[in-house]
Amino acid sequence: MGTQEKPTLRSLEPFAYGFLACESDEICLRIASGMRYAADFIPIYLDDEVCFPNASWGNAFGVTYTYGGGIQVDVDRLNRKASEHPEFSDELNGIRDAMLEYSTGRLISLTRTSLDHELMANNTGWGGGWGGHSNPDYGMLLELGTTGLRARIRIHSDEHPESADWYESLHLALDAFDVVARRASLLCLLRSRHVGGELSNLYQRMSQAFERVPKKPADDFLEGLCCFYLAYTFDGNDSPGRFDQYMFETWRDCDLDEGREYLERIWIGFHKMRSWNLCLGGTDENWADMSNTLTYVILDIARKYRFNTPNITLRCHRDMPDSLREKVWLTLCSGIGMPALYNDEVVCPALEALRIPPEDAHDYCMNGCNQIDIQGKSHMGLEDGEISVAKCLEYALFDGVCLHTGKQLAARTGDARNFSTFEELMDAYKQQLDWAVDWVVRLANESQRIYGEYAPNPWRSNLIQGCVEKGRDYKRGGPWYNHGQILTEGLADAVDSLAAIRHFVYETGELTMGELLDALRDDFRDREELRLKLRNYEGKFGNDIEEVDALAKEIIDHHYHDMLMHRTWRDSENGLYGGGLSTFNRTAKYGSTLGATASGRHAGDPNLADSIGAVPGFDRNGPTSAVKSALAYDHTLAKSGFVFQMKFAKTIFASPEGKSSFFALWDAFFKGGGQQLTVNVLDGEALREAQLHPELHRDLIVRVGGYSAYFVDLPKDLQDNIISRTMF
């Protein structure tokens, strides 16, 4: 594990040792001290398939610090260590008790009420809880090296003498990284002596590379990749972001065969560690295309390996080269569900509406599954929370009572039996949506406060622009942009239910509100004929029905405008909350605690809408109608990923006719104002076969909201959800 054969208390728990040994009252210095002590003992992994050293906290320590979890205390691991090392049992127990006081998760949990826990348990939504993704400025690290980063600190620390301790913590974090790099150099050299041939030569070259980087700027592609990959893994692997942009300077002069070999090794490493989002292409502020040869090579590698990670997104625009469109189609034909396509001509204006200038708006990328961030300049694409708009409709119908628990959990908005018009119901529904936003924002801001006050991040503060310049931590509003993002669940389900209520209760009078509410409360027991009438009602979202689509637009307009009225704790003056919709693997979970709905859905049915499109199986008029419905929303209102997911039969999609039809659909959607398009190229029969014989289909990949996954690894209810999505 470390450099000493006999364990010491420092080698057993280096972060906690360094944290507690620091005599400063400043939490930033104590965390940085922990990082510096841990640098001597953090595991550095060498895998001959990957070769590039991977520095990771791993499972070695009971107390760790990462970007997503802050200070984490694993009580069980510390207790085991105390048993395994009785000579240090008292000290380890003392570390456990002392560090629990600083546990980020514990501190956040103390801010939550019993009602908060109940609302999260029944999947009304959630807020905060983890630190979130970001996209560090790896290009700045490659260009300046840690020596250049130290020079930046010295320049700006003179401007902010009140932040002297914080700037010192940044130096300590860089010290830690330099130590890890020196250890990586030695490990590569030692490994080169135990392998033969070209592998030995590669390890020797990597060892030499680490004698220059990260202290000095990267001179070639190998040095650039060594520096990037070590930094990428240093405090928990996150999202590479605009990899083809910041790596291009060192890539352009390398031998193509050699460079591709390195990239393939990095790609295997990305997959083995479950990397997040890698973004390709895009435009600059003058709308010039930014794709390059590296963009194309990465797509080729993705198609070759057919991994489900990292998530790949590709930024599109009207002048996108035809050759790149062709490459995208070929990659999608492989069935990996990637790249996800983003429309610069929607995303950039959406970001500019947040007062992000064009030169930065055009430097956006995705992190995590599909949250939107600015490369190296923001801390905003982190999933601050999520709201089930379908559950909010349940609350509007039952005056804040949850059908799943029978408890009064949400706001009281009146007895729906007394609503004489559909507009009164919509007013109650909007009140429930507003209540939910207030609730999630409170949770999110409390979480942000805990991270800012008790878990600052001196390492990322070095690599996110604005922090050093302002003298403020990455977690305390240091980045130039500190907006928030709250996701939406069950949109089409809510729309379908509202459309049915409007038709059967308020327009035709076939049902009274009382009859409908009784049926929903009883989950349609002894009312199967009514359930089927509601389920088969043709007014379903996703079929280009104007009055139904207008309901979807009304909900999003109200909900997302309301979010923009709220401020983040990170930046209480300029940080706004924006909305997004990407259901990920939580779709089935949200359905499991949702009562029966007026769309004819049974209580607990996991088959909720998987994106901004229709409820699976209800878009019955073909892809053109599905696209037109999805364009009913104003996609510039979405400040996070606004996912539109479509599934195509492989035999059709991979044909010349299928390709031309897909290109036409792609163009129509993006020209019409669509933000994002995700494509699954599948064989429905293969999915059903994979459910029956998973051992024969381990490599079958599907798109799940914002990421791709191996189908056989998904729970059955989510598999069923995916199978039921309409295939065009």
C-alpha positions in Angstrom: 0.0 0.0 0.0 2.7 2.5 0.9 6.5 2.9 0.9 7.0 1.2 4.3 6.9 -2.6 4.9 5.7 -2.3 8.5 2.4 -0.4 8.8 2.2 2.8 10.8 -0.7 4.8 11.9 0.1 7.3 9.2 0.2 4.6 6.4 -3.0 3.0 7.7 -5.0 6.2 7.7 -3.0 9.0 6.0 -5.7 11.5 5.2 -7.1 11.4 8.7 -3.6 11.5 10.2 -2.7 14.6 8.2 -6.1 16.2 8.8 -5.9 15.8 12.6 -2.2 16.6 12.7 -2.8 20.0 11.2 -3.0 22.6 14.0 -4.8 25.2 11.9 -8.5 26.0 12.5 -9.0 26.6 8.8 -10.8 23.5 7.3 -9.2 24.1 3.9 -5.7 23.7 5.4 -6.7 20.6 7.3 -8.1 19.0 4.2 -5.0 19.9 2.1 -2.8 18.6 4.9 -4.7 15.3 4.7 -4.2 15.2 0.9 -0.5 15.8 1.3 -0.1 13.1 3.9 -2.2 10.7 1.8 -0.1 11.4 -1.3 2.6 9.0 0.0 0.1 6.2 0.4 -2.7 6.6 -2.1 -2.7 3.3 -4.2 -1.3 3.8 -7.7 -2.5 1.1 -10.0 -0.7 -0.2 -13.1 -2.6 -2.4 -15.4 -0.8 -3.7 -18.5 -3.8 -3.2 -20.7 -3.9 0.4 -19.7 -0.4 1.2 -18.6 -1.2 4.8 -17.6 -0.9 5.1 -13.8 -4.2 5.4 -12.0 -4.0 7.1 -8.6 -7.1 6.3 -6.6 -8.2 6.4 -3.0 -9.7 3.0 -3.7 -10.8 0.9 -0.7 -7.6 1.2 1.2 -8.6 3.8 3.8 -11.4 4.3 6.2 -11.3 8.1 5.9 -11.1 9.6 2.4 -11.8 12.9 0.6 -13.2 13.0 -2.9 -14.9 15.6 -5.1 -18.3 13.9 -4.9 -18.5 12.9 -1.3 -16.3 15.4 0.6 -14.9 13.8 3.8 -16.2 10.2 4.0 -15.8 8.0 7.0 -16.2 4.3 6.6 -16.9 3.1 10.2 -16.9 -0.6 9.3 -13.5 -0.4 7.6 -12.0 1.5 10.5 -13.4 -1.0 12.9 -11.9 -3.9 10.9 -8.5 -2.1 10.8 -8.6 -1.7 14.5 -9.2 -5.5 14.9 -6.5 -6.3 12.3 -3.9 -3.9 13.9 -4.5 -4.2 17.7 -1.3 -2.2 18.3 -3.1 0.8 16.8 -6.7 0.0 17.9 -7.0 2.9 20.3 -5.6 5.4 17.8 -7.8 4.1 15.0 -10.9 4.2 17.2 -9.9 7.8 18.1 -9.6 8.6 14.4 -13.0 7.2 13.8 -14.7 9.2 16.5 -12.8 12.4 15.7 -13.4 12.3 11.9 -17.1 11.4 12.3 -17.6 15.0 13.5 -16.4 16.1 10.0 -18.2 13.5 7.9 -19.9 15.5 5.1 -22.7 13.0 4.7 -23.4 13.1 8.4 -23.5 16.8 8.5 -25.9 17.0 5.6 -28.2 14.4 7.2 -28.4 16.5 10.3 -30.1 19.3 8.3 -32.9 17.0 7.1 -36.2 16.6 8.9 -38.3 13.4 9.2 -40.6 14.8 6.5 -37.7 15.3 4.2 -36.8 11.7 4.5 -40.4 10.6 3.9 -40.7 12.7 0.8 -37.4 11.3 -0.6 -38.4 7.7 0.3 -41.7 8.0 -1.6 -39.8 9.5 -4.6 -41.4 12.9 -4.6 -37.8 14.0 -5.3 -34.6 14.8 -3.6 -32.1 17.6 -3.2 -28.4 17.8 -2.6 -26.6 15.0 -0.8 -23.5 14.7 -2.8 -20.9 17.1 -4.2 -21.7 16.8 -7.8 -19.7 16.6 -11.0 -17.5 19.2 -12.6 -15.1 19.5 -15.5 -11.6 20.7 -14.4 -9.5 22.7 -16.7 -7.1 19.9 -17.7 -5.9 22.1 -20.6 -4.6 24.6 -18.2 -2.8 21.9 -16.3 -1.2 20.6 -19.5 -0.2 24.1 -20.6 1.2 25.5 -17.3 2.1 22.4 -15.2 2.0 22.7 -11.5 4.8 25.2 -11.6 2.7 27.5 -13.7 -0.3 26.9 -11.4 1.8 27.9 -8.4 2.7 31.2 -10.2 -1.0 31.9 -10.7 -1.5 31.4 -7.0 1.3 33.8 -6.1 0.0 36.5 -8.4 -3.5 36.5 -7.1 -2.7 35.8 -3.4 -1.3 39.3 -3.2 -4.6 40.6 -4.3 -6.5 38.7 -1.5 -4.4 38.8 1.7 -7.5 37.8 3.7 -7.4 34.4 2.0 -3.7 33.6 2.8 -4.5 30.2 4.5 -6.8 29.2 1.6 -4.1 29.9 -1.0 -1.6 27.9 1.1 -4.0 25.0 0.9 -3.9 25.2 -2.8 -0.1 24.9 -2.7 -0.4 21.9 -0.4 -2.8 20.2 -2.9 -0.3 20.7 -5.7 2.5 19.3 -3.5 0.3 16.2 -3.0 -0.1 15.8 -6.8 3.6 16.2 -7.5 4.4 13.5 -4.9 1.9 11.1 -6.5 3.6 11.8 -9.9 7.0 11.1 -8.5 5.7 7.8 -7.2 4.1 7.0 -10.6 7.5 7.6 -12.3 9.2 5.1 -10.0 6.4 2.5 -10.3 6.6 2.7 -14.1 10.3 2.3 -14.0 10.0 -0.8 -11.7 7.3 -2.2 -13.9 9.4 -1.9 -17.0 11.9 -4.3 -15.5 9.3 -7.0 -15.1 7.8 -7.0 -18.6 9.4 -7.4 -21.9 9.5 -5.9 -25.4 7.4 -2.9 -26.3 5.6 -2.8 -23.0 8.8 -2.4 -21.2 9.8 0.4 -23.5 6.4 2.1 -23.0 6.7 2.0 -19.2 10.2 3.5 -19.4 8.9 6.3 -21.6 6.1 6.9 -19.1 8.6 7.0 -16.2 10.6 9.6 -18.1 7.4 11.6 -18.9 6.7 11.8 -15.2 10.1 13.3 -14.6 8.7 16.4 -16.5 5.0 16.4 -16.0 3.0 17.5 -14.1 5.5 20.1 -12.9 6.3 21.3 -16.4 4.0 21.7 -19.4 3.3 18.7 -21.5 5.5 18.6 -24.6 4.0 15.6 -26.5 1.0 13.4 -26.5 2.4 10.8 -24.2 3.3 13.4 -21.6 -0.1 15.0 -22.0 -2.0 11.7 -21.5 0.2 10.8 -18.5 -0.5 14.1 -16.8 -4.2 14.2 -17.7 -4.9 10.6 -16.6 -3.2 10.9 -13.3 -5.0 14.2 -12.5 -8.3 12.7 -13.7 -8.0 9.9 -11.2 -6.5 11.9 -8.3 -9.6 12.8 -6.3 -12.1 10.5 -7.9 -12.7 10.0 -11.6 -15.2 12.4 -13.0 -15.9 13.6 -16.6 -13.1 14.2 -19.1 -15.2 16.9 -20.8 -13.9 18.4 -24.1 -11.1 15.9 -24.4 -10.6 16.4 -28.2 -10.1 20.1 -27.6 -7.6 20.3 -24.8 -5.6 17.2 -25.9 -5.4 18.3 -29.6 -2.3 20.5 -29.2 -0.1 17.6 -28.2 -2.0 15.2 -30.4 -1.5 17.1 -33.7 2.2 16.3 -33.9 2.3 12.7 -32.7 2.7 9.6 -34.8 -0.8 8.6 -35.6 -0.4 4.8 -35.0 1.4 5.4 -31.7 -1.1 8.1 -30.7 -4.0 5.7 -31.4 -2.4 3.0 -29.3 -2.2 5.4 -26.4 -5.8 6.4 -26.9 -7.0 2.8 -27.0 -5.2 2.2 -23.7 -6.8 5.3 -22.1 -10.2 4.1 -23.5 -9.9 0.8 -21.8 -8.9 2.6 -18.6 -12.0 4.9 -18.9 -14.2 1.8 -19.1 -12.6 -0.1 -16.3 -13.0 2.8 -13.9 -16.5 3.7 -15.1 -15.7 7.2 -16.4 -18.4 9.7 -17.0 -18.9 12.1 -19.8 -16.5 12.8 -22.7 -17.6 15.6 -25.1 -16.6 15.9 -28.7 -16.8 18.6 -31.4 -18.8 21.8 -31.2 -18.4 25.4 -32.2 -16.5 28.5 -31.0 -18.2 31.8 -30.2 -18.0 32.7 -34.0 -19.9 29.4 -34.8 -16.8 27.9 -36.4 -16.7 24.1 -36.3 -14.2 22.8 -33.7 -14.1 19.1 -34.6 -10.6 17.8 -35.5 -8.9 14.5 -36.3 -9.0 13.5 -32.7 -12.8 13.7 -32.7 -12.9 11.1 -35.5 -10.4 8.8 -34.0 -12.2 8.7 -30.7 -15.5 7.7 -32.5 -13.6 5.0 -34.3 -12.3 3.6 -31.0 -15.7 3.8 -29.4 -17.1 1.8 -32.3 -14.3 -0.7 -32.1 -14.6 -1.5 -28.4 -18.4 -1.0 -28.0 -18.0 -0.2 -24.3 -20.9 1.3 -22.4 -18.6 3.9 -20.8 -17.6 6.6 -21.0 -20.7 8.5 -21.9 -19.9 10.2 -25.2 -21.7 13.3 -26.3 -21.2 15.1 -29.6 -22.0 18.8 -30.1 -23.8 19.6 -33.3 -24.6 22.6 -35.4 -25.8 23.6 -38.9 -22.3 23.6 -40.4 -21.2 20.3 -39.0 -19.1 18.4 -41.6 -20.9 15.7 -43.5 -18.0 13.4 -42.8 -18.6 13.8 -39.0 -22.3 13.1 -39.5 -21.4 9.9 -41.3 -19.0 8.9 -38.5 -21.8 9.5 -36.0 -24.2 7.3 -37.9 -21.6 4.5 -38.1 -21.0 4.7 -34.4 -24.7 4.6 -33.5 -25.1 1.6 -35.8 -22.8 -0.3 -33.4 -25.6 -0.3 -30.9 -23.8 1.5 -28.0 -26.4 4.3 -27.8 -23.6 6.9 -28.3 -22.8 9.6 -29.0 -25.7 11.5 -27.6 -26.3 14.5 -29.8 -26.5 18.1 -28.4 -27.5 21.1 -30.4 -25.2 24.1 -30.0 -27.9 26.4 -31.5 -30.1 25.7 -28.5 -27.7 25.0 -25.7 -25.5 28.1 -26.3 -28.4 30.6 -26.3 -29.8 28.8 -23.1 -26.5 29.5 -21.4 -26.3 33.0 -22.6 -29.7 33.6 -21.1 -27.9 32.9 -17.8 -25.6 35.8 -18.6 -22.8 33.5 -19.6 -20.9 35.3 -22.4 -20.7 33.6 -25.8 -17.0 32.7 -25.6 -17.8 30.6 -22.5 -21.2 29.4 -23.5 -19.6 27.9 -26.5 -17.1 26.1 -24.3 -19.8 24.0 -22.7 -19.6 20.3 -22.2 -21.5 17.6 -20.3 -20.6 15.9 -17.1 -22.0 12.9 -15.3 -24.7 11.5 -17.5 -25.7 14.7 -19.3 -25.6 17.7 -17.1 -24.3 20.9 -18.8 -21.2 22.6 -17.5 -18.6 25.1 -18.8 -15.2 23.4 -19.1 -12.9 24.5 -16.3 -15.0 27.5 -15.4 -18.1 26.4 -13.5 -19.5 24.3 -10.8 -23.1 24.0 -11.9 -23.7 20.8 -13.8 -24.1 18.7 -10.7 -27.6 17.5 -10.4 -28.7 19.6 -7.3 -32.0 17.8 -7.1 -35.0 16.2 -8.9 -38.8 16.4 -8.8 -41.4 14.0 -9.9 -44.0 16.1 -11.7 -46.2 13.1 -11.8 -46.2 12.8 -8.0 -47.0 16.5 -7.8 -50.1 15.9 -9.8 -51.1 13.2 -7.3 -50.7 15.7 -4.6 -52.9 18.2 -6.5 -55.6 15.6 -6.8 -55.5 14.5 -3.2 -54.8 17.7 -1.4 -51.2 16.9 -0.6 -51.8 13.3 0.5 -49.5 10.5 -0.8 -51.4 7.5 -2.2 -48.4 5.2 -1.5 -48.2 6.0 2.2 -51.6 7.5 2.9 -49.9 10.4 4.7 -50.3 14.2 4.3 -46.9 15.0 2.9 -47.2 17.9 0.5 -48.9 21.3 0.5 -52.7 21.6 0.9 -54.2 22.9 -2.3 -57.8 22.1 -1.9 -60.3 19.2 -2.4 -60.2 18.4 -6.1 -63.9 17.4 -5.9 -64.7 21.1 -5.5 -62.7 22.2 -8.6 -65.4 23.4 -11.0 -63.0 24.0 -13.9 -59.9 22.4 -15.4 -58.1 25.7 -14.8 -58.6 25.3 -11.0 -57.0 21.9 -11.1 -54.1 23.3 -13.1 -53.7 26.1 -10.6 -53.5 23.6 -7.7 -51.0 21.5 -9.7 -48.8 24.5 -10.3 -48.9 25.3 -6.6 -47.7 21.7 -5.9 -44.9 22.1 -8.4 -43.8 25.4 -6.8 -44.0 23.8 -3.3 -41.7 21.0 -4.6 -39.2 23.4 -6.1 -39.1 25.3 -2.7 -38.5 22.0 -0.9 -35.7 20.8 -3.2 -34.0 24.1 -3.3 -33.9 24.2 0.5 -32.3 20.7 0.6 -29.9 21.6 -2.2 -28.8 24.8 -0.6 -28.2 23.2 2.8 -26.1 20.6 1.1 -24.1 23.2 -0.8 -23.5 25.1 2.5 -22.2 22.0 4.2 -19.8 21.3 1.4 -18.7 25.0 1.2 -18.1 25.3 5.0 -16.9 21.8 5.9 -15.6 20.2 2.7 -13.8 22.8 0.5 -11.7 21.4 -2.3 -8.3 22.9 -2.7 -7.3 20.5 -5.5 -10.2 21.5 -7.8 -9.9 25.1 -6.8 -6.5 25.0 -8.7 -8.2 23.7 -11.9 -11.4 25.7 -12.1 -11.0 29.2 -13.3 -12.3 32.0 -11.1 -11.3 30.4 -7.8 -7.7 31.6 -7.7 -8.7 34.9 -9.2 -11.4 35.5 -6.6 -9.6 34.0 -3.6 -12.6 31.7 -3.1 -12.9 28.0 -2.9 -14.5 25.8 -5.6 -17.3 24.9 -3.2 -17.9 28.5 -2.1 -18.7 30.3 -5.3 -15.1 30.5 -6.6 -15.8 29.4 -10.2 -17.0 32.0 -12.7 -20.4 30.3 -12.9 -22.3 28.7 -10.0 -25.8 27.9 -11.3 -27.8 24.9 -10.2 -29.8 22.2 -12.0 -32.9 20.4 -10.9 -34.2 17.5 -13.0 -37.7 16.5 -13.8 -39.3 13.0 -13.7 -42.6 11.7 -15.1 -43.5 14.6 -17.4 -45.4 12.7 -20.1 -47.2 10.7 -17.4 -48.5 13.9 -15.9 -49.5 15.3 -19.3 -51.4 12.2 -20.2 -53.2 12.2 -16.9 -54.2 15.8 -17.2 -55.4 15.4 -20.8 -57.6 12.5 -19.7 -59.0 14.4 -16.7 -59.8 17.4 -18.9 -61.5 15.2 -21.5 -63.5 12.8 -19.3 -64.3 15.1 -16.3 -64.5 18.6 -17.6 -65.3 18.3 -21.3 -67.5 15.3 -21.8 -68.7 14.8 -18.2 -68.4 11.0 -18.5 -66.8 11.0 -15.1 -67.1 13.1 -12.0 -64.0 14.0 -10.2 -65.2 12.0 -7.2 -65.6 8.9 -9.3 -62.1 9.3 -10.7 -60.5 9.9 -7.4 -62.1 6.9 -5.9 -60.9 4.8 -8.7 -57.3 6.1 -8.4 -57.3 5.6 -4.6 -58.5 2.0 -5.0 -56.0 1.3 -7.9 -59.0 0.7 -10.3 -60.1 -2.3 -8.2 -63.3 -3.6 -9.8 -63.1 -0.8 -12.4 -61.0 -2.4 -15.1 -63.4 -1.1 -17.8 -62.7 2.5 -16.6 -59.0 1.9 -16.5 -58.9 0.7 -20.1 -61.0 3.6 -21.2 -58.5 6.0 -19.7 -55.5 4.0 -21.0 -56.8 3.8 -24.5 -57.8 7.4 -24.7 -56.1 8.7 -27.8 -55.1 12.0 -26.2 -51.6 10.9 -25.3 -48.4 13.0 -25.5 -46.0 12.1 -28.3 -48.6 11.9 -31.1 -48.6 15.5 -32.4 -51.9 16.4 -30.8 -51.9 20.1 -30.4 -54.0 20.5 -27.3 -52.1 17.7 -25.5 -48.7 19.1 -26.5 -49.8 22.5 -25.3 -50.3 21.0 -21.8 -46.7 19.8 -21.8 -45.5 23.2 -22.8 -47.6 24.9 -20.1 -46.1 22.6 -17.4 -42.5 23.2 -18.5 -42.9 26.9 -19.0 -44.3 27.3 -15.5 -42.0 24.8 -13.7 -38.7 26.0 -15.3 -39.5 29.7 -15.0 -40.2 29.1 -11.3 -36.8 27.4 -10.8 -35.1 30.4 -12.3 -36.6 32.5 -9.5 -34.4 30.7 -7.0 -30.7 31.2 -6.1 -28.0 28.8 -5.2 -26.1 29.0 -1.9 -22.9 28.9 -4.0 -23.7 32.2 -5.5 -26.7 33.9 -3.8 -26.5 36.9 -6.2 -26.0 35.4 -9.6 -26.5 31.6 -9.3 -29.8 30.5 -10.7 -31.5 27.1 -10.7 -32.4 25.8 -14.1 -34.4 22.7 -15.1 -33.6 19.6 -17.1 -35.1 16.2 -17.8 -33.1 13.0 -17.9 -34.5 10.0 -16.1 -31.5 7.7 -15.9 -32.0 4.4 -14.0 -34.4 6.0 -11.5 -37.4 5.8 -13.8 -38.7 2.5 -12.5 -38.1 3.6 -8.9 -40.2 6.7 -9.3 -43.0 4.6 -10.8 -42.9 2.1 -7.9 -44.1 4.7 -5.4 -46.5 6.6 -7.6 -50.2 5.8 -7.1 -52.6 4.9 -10.0 -52.9 7.7 -12.5 -55.6 9.1 -14.7 -53.8 7.9 -17.8 -55.0 4.3 -16.9 -51.7 3.3 -15.2 -51.8 1.0 -12.2 -50.2 2.0 -8.9 -46.5 1.0 -8.7 -46.2 0.4 -12.4 -42.5 1.3 -13.2 -43.3 2.1 -16.9 -42.8 5.9 -16.7 -41.7 8.2 -19.4 -37.9 7.7 -20.1 -37.3 11.2 -21.4 -39.1 14.3 -22.7 -40.9 12.0 -25.1 -43.9 9.9 -24.7 -44.7 7.3 -22.0 -43.2 4.1 -23.4 -45.5 2.5 -26.0 -47.9 5.5 -26.2 -46.2 7.3 -29.2 -48.3 5.5 -31.8 -48.1 7.8 -34.8 -44.5 7.3 -35.8 -41.2 9.2 -35.3 -42.3 12.4 -37.0 -45.2 12.9 -34.7 -43.0 12.0 -31.7 -40.5 14.7 -32.8 -43.1 17.3 -33.3 -44.6 16.7 -29.8 -41.1 16.9 -28.3 -40.7 20.3 -29.9 -43.7 21.7 -28.1 -41.4 22.7 -25.3 -39.1 25.7 -25.4 -35.8 23.8 -25.1 -33.8 27.0 -24.3 -35.6 27.0 -20.9 -33.7 23.8 -20.0 -30.3 24.6 -18.5 -29.4 21.0 -18.0 -29.8 18.0 -20.3 -33.3 17.8 -21.9 -33.2 14.3 -23.2 -35.2 13.1 -26.2 -34.8 9.4 -26.6 -35.7 7.4 -29.7 -35.3 3.7 -30.5 -34.8 2.2 -34.0 -34.7 -1.3 -35.3 -31.2 -2.1 -36.4 -32.2 -3.6 -39.7 -33.9 -0.3 -40.7 -31.4 2.2 -39.1 -28.3 0.6 -40.7 -29.8 0.6 -44.2 -29.1 3.4 -46.7 -32.8 4.4 -46.5 -32.6 4.3 -42.7 -29.6 6.5 -42.7 -31.2 9.2 -44.9 -34.4 9.1 -42.8 -32.4 9.4 -39.6 -30.5 12.4 -41.0 -33.7 14.0 -42.0 -35.2 13.4 -38.5 -32.0 14.7 -36.9 -32.1 17.9 -39.0 -35.8 18.5 -38.4 -35.5 18.1 -34.6 -32.5 20.4 -34.3 -33.7 23.0 -36.7 -37.1 23.0 -34.9 -35.3 23.9 -31.6 -34.5 20.5 -30.1 -31.7 20.4 -27.6 -30.7 16.8 -27.3 -31.2 13.5 -29.2 -30.3 10.1 -27.9 -30.6 7.1 -30.3 -30.9 3.4 -29.4 -30.3 1.0 -32.3 -31.7 -2.3 -31.1 -33.4 -5.5 -31.9 -36.5 -5.9 -29.8 -36.4 -9.7 -30.0 -32.8 -9.6 -28.9 -33.8 -7.7 -25.7 -36.5 -10.2 -24.9 -34.1 -13.0 -25.5 -31.5 -11.3 -23.3 -34.0 -11.3 -20.4 -34.5 -15.1 -20.8 -30.8 -15.9 -21.3 -28.6 -13.1 -19.9 -25.5 -15.3 -20.0 -25.6 -15.2 -23.8 -26.0 -11.4 -24.1 -23.5 -9.9 -21.7 -22.4 -7.3 -24.4 -25.9 -6.0 -25.2 -25.9 -2.3 -24.6 -28.9 0.0 -24.2 -29.3 3.7 -23.5 -30.8 4.5 -20.1 -31.8 8.2 -19.9 -28.4 9.8 -19.7 -26.0 7.0 -20.0 -25.5 3.6 -21.7 -25.6 0.3 -19.7 -25.3 -3.4 -20.3 -28.9 -4.6 -20.6 -28.5 -7.7 -18.5 -27.1 -5.8 -15.6 -30.3 -3.7 -15.2 -33.2 -4.7 -12.9 -36.1 -6.4 -14.6 -38.5 -3.5 -14.1 -36.1 -1.2 -15.9 -35.5 -3.8 -18.6 -39.3 -4.0 -19.1 -39.4 -0.2 -19.4 -36.8 -0.2 -22.1 -38.5 -3.1 -24.0 -41.8 -1.2 -24.0 -40.4 1.9 -25.6 -41.7 2.3 -29.1 -39.3 1.1 -31.8 -39.4 3.0 -35.1 
